[in-house]
Amino acid sequence: MVRKAEAVTAAETVVIIDDDEAVREALEGLLDSVGLQVRSYGSVQQYVDQRPAIDVGCMVLDVRLPGRSGLDFQAELARSGNSLPVIFISGHADVPMSVRAMKAGAFEFLTKPVHHQELLDAIHAAIAAHGERRCQERGLTTQRARFDTLTPREREITLMVVSGLRNKQIADDLGLSEATVKLHRGQAMRKMEARSVVELVRIVDSLTTTGRTQ
């Protein structure tokens, strides 16, 4: 089921997976009342079959479900690289279960009956965290696209610059003149939209951390 208030942006979506229809309907009504788009499913398989496109949001996931359990599905999401934050709800939780979920990256673990304000606070925090992460991911995608426009020589010199080498050292290593090195460095900074060498270092470091300078 999908509910959407008029003021809601499609970017903020809460996925509910719970085999208890009464629970799903109660959560749908609660989230709809605060202007959040909701997509609810009675099992993991129902969600997988539809696999809705979600830009920013979170998932409210029951631990015990028919077929794949919530914990098993959380592990699958992590392996697939899905960054959607998971908030677990369970009426049969124990300490080892909650510890396992949190160690596997769950955003929150709540027990049924869930207090509405506690759940809403967790959902809003999860959405905010996911929104920030998606913004960072889009920024990295843009930076990667800019890096890909560099010529092989510009890329080579850029990586040498961010490693701390001076223009003269780079020129000596590559058998180029300092003027040529400065020219390529300037073109690279312009393409990368880096206003300083410090900013260029920060950008390249972020790409290197995610393996995107290969």
C-alpha positions in Angstrom: 0.0 0.0 0.0 1.2 3.5 -0.7 0.0 6.6 1.1 1.2 10.1 0.3 0.3 13.5 1.8 0.1 16.4 -0.7 3.2 18.1 0.8 5.4 15.0 0.7 8.3 14.8 -1.6 8.9 11.4 -3.2 12.4 11.5 -1.8 11.3 10.7 1.8 9.9 7.2 1.8 9.5 4.8 4.7 9.4 1.1 3.8 7.5 -1.1 6.2 7.9 -4.9 6.2 5.7 -6.6 8.8 3.5 -9.7 8.4 1.0 -8.3 10.9 -1.6 -6.3 8.8 -2.9 -4.5 11.8 0.6 -3.2 12.6 1.2 -2.2 9.0 -2.1 -0.2 8.9 -1.3 1.5 12.2 2.2 2.5 11.1 0.9 3.7 7.7 -1.6 5.9 9.4 1.0 7.3 11.8 3.5 8.1 9.1 0.9 9.5 6.8 -0.2 11.9 9.5 3.3 13.4 9.6 3.6 13.7 5.8 5.8 10.7 5.0 5.3 8.5 2.0 4.9 4.9 3.0 5.3 1.6 1.1 4.3 -1.4 3.1 4.8 -5.2 2.5 3.8 -8.3 4.4 7.0 -10.1 3.7 10.6 -9.6 2.4 9.7 -11.4 -0.8 6.9 -9.0 -1.6 9.3 -6.1 -1.2 11.9 -7.8 -3.3 9.4 -8.6 -6.1 8.5 -4.8 -6.3 11.9 -3.3 -5.3 10.7 0.3 -5.3 13.1 3.0 -6.3 13.8 5.1 -3.2 16.1 8.1 -3.2 16.0 9.0 0.5 14.2 7.2 3.3 14.5 4.3 5.7 13.1 0.8 6.4 11.0 -0.3 9.4 11.6 -4.1 9.5 10.1 -6.8 11.7 12.6 -9.3 13.0 10.3 -12.4 12.6 8.8 -12.7 9.1 7.6 -15.5 6.9 10.3 -16.8 4.6 13.5 -14.7 5.1 13.8 -13.2 8.6 14.4 -9.5 9.1 18.0 -10.2 10.3 18.8 -12.3 7.3 17.4 -9.7 5.0 19.4 -7.0 6.7 22.6 -9.0 6.0 21.5 -9.3 2.3 21.0 -5.5 2.1 24.4 -4.9 3.6 26.1 -7.3 1.1 24.4 -5.6 -1.8 25.6 -2.2 -0.8 22.1 -0.9 -0.1 22.5 2.1 2.2 18.8 2.4 3.3 18.9 2.6 7.2 17.1 -0.2 8.9 15.0 0.3 12.1 14.0 -3.1 13.6 10.8 -3.6 15.5 10.0 -6.8 17.3 7.7 -8.3 19.9 10.0 -11.2 20.6 13.4 -9.5 20.9 16.2 -10.6 23.2 19.6 -9.1 23.9 21.6 -11.4 21.6 19.1 -10.6 18.8 19.3 -6.9 19.3 23.1 -6.9 19.6 23.4 -8.9 16.4 21.2 -6.4 14.6 23.1 -3.4 15.8 26.5 -4.9 15.1 25.3 -5.6 11.5 24.5 -1.9 11.1 20.9 -1.5 12.2 20.0 2.1 12.8 17.7 1.4 15.8 16.1 -1.6 17.5 12.7 -1.1 19.1 10.4 -3.5 20.9 6.6 -3.8 20.3 4.4 -2.2 21.2 6.3 0.7 19.8 5.8 4.1 21.3 4.8 6.4 18.4 7.1 9.3 19.3 10.0 7.0 19.8 9.5 5.5 16.4 9.0 8.8 14.7 12.1 10.2 16.3 14.1 7.2 15.0 12.6 7.5 11.5 13.3 11.2 11.2 16.9 10.6 12.4 17.4 7.7 9.9 16.0 9.7 7.0 18.3 12.7 7.9 21.3 10.4 8.1 20.4 8.7 4.8 19.8 12.1 3.1 23.3 13.2 4.2 24.8 10.0 2.9 23.0 10.2 -0.4 24.2 13.8 -0.8 27.8 12.6 -0.2 27.3 9.8 -2.7 26.1 12.2 -5.4 29.0 14.5 -4.6 31.4 11.7 -5.1 29.7 10.7 -8.4 30.1 14.3 -9.6 33.8 14.4 -8.5 34.5 11.1 -10.2 32.9 12.3 -13.4 35.2 15.4 -13.3 38.2 13.2 -12.6 37.4 11.1 -15.6 37.7 14.1 -17.9 41.4 14.5 -17.0 43.9 13.4 -19.7 46.3 10.7 -18.7 49.1 13.3 -18.2 46.8 15.6 -16.1 45.8 12.6 -14.0 49.4 11.5 -13.5 50.4 15.0 -12.4 47.4 15.5 -10.2 48.2 12.3 -8.3 51.8 13.4 -7.9 50.7 16.9 -6.7 48.4 15.4 -4.0 51.2 13.1 -2.9 53.1 16.2 -1.9 55.6 16.6 -4.7 56.6 20.1 -5.9 56.4 21.2 -9.5 60.2 20.9 -9.9 60.2 17.4 -8.5 57.4 16.3 -10.8 59.1 17.9 -13.8 62.3 16.1 -13.0 60.5 12.8 -12.5 58.6 13.1 -15.8 61.2 14.8 -17.9 59.0 17.9 -18.4 59.6 21.6 -17.9 58.1 23.2 -14.8 56.0 25.4 -17.0 54.4 22.3 -18.6 53.8 20.8 -15.2 52.1 24.1 -14.1 50.0 24.1 -17.2 48.7 20.5 -16.7 48.2 21.1 -13.0 46.2 24.3 -13.7 44.0 22.5 -16.3 43.4 19.6 -13.9 42.4 22.0 -11.1 40.0 23.8 -13.4 38.4 20.5 -14.6 38.1 19.3 -11.0 36.8 22.7 -9.9 39.3 22.9 -7.1 40.1 26.4 -6.0 43.4 25.4 -4.3 45.8 22.6 -4.0 44.4 21.8 -0.5 40.9 21.4 -2.0 42.4 19.2 -4.8 44.0 17.0 -2.2 40.7 16.7 -0.3 38.8 15.8 -3.5 41.3 13.2 -4.6 41.6 11.7 -1.1 37.8 11.2 -1.0 37.9 9.5 -4.4 40.9 7.3 -3.3 39.1 6.3 -0.1 36.2 4.9 -2.2 38.5 3.4 -4.8 37.4 5.8 -7.5 40.7 7.0 -8.8 41.4 3.7 -10.6 
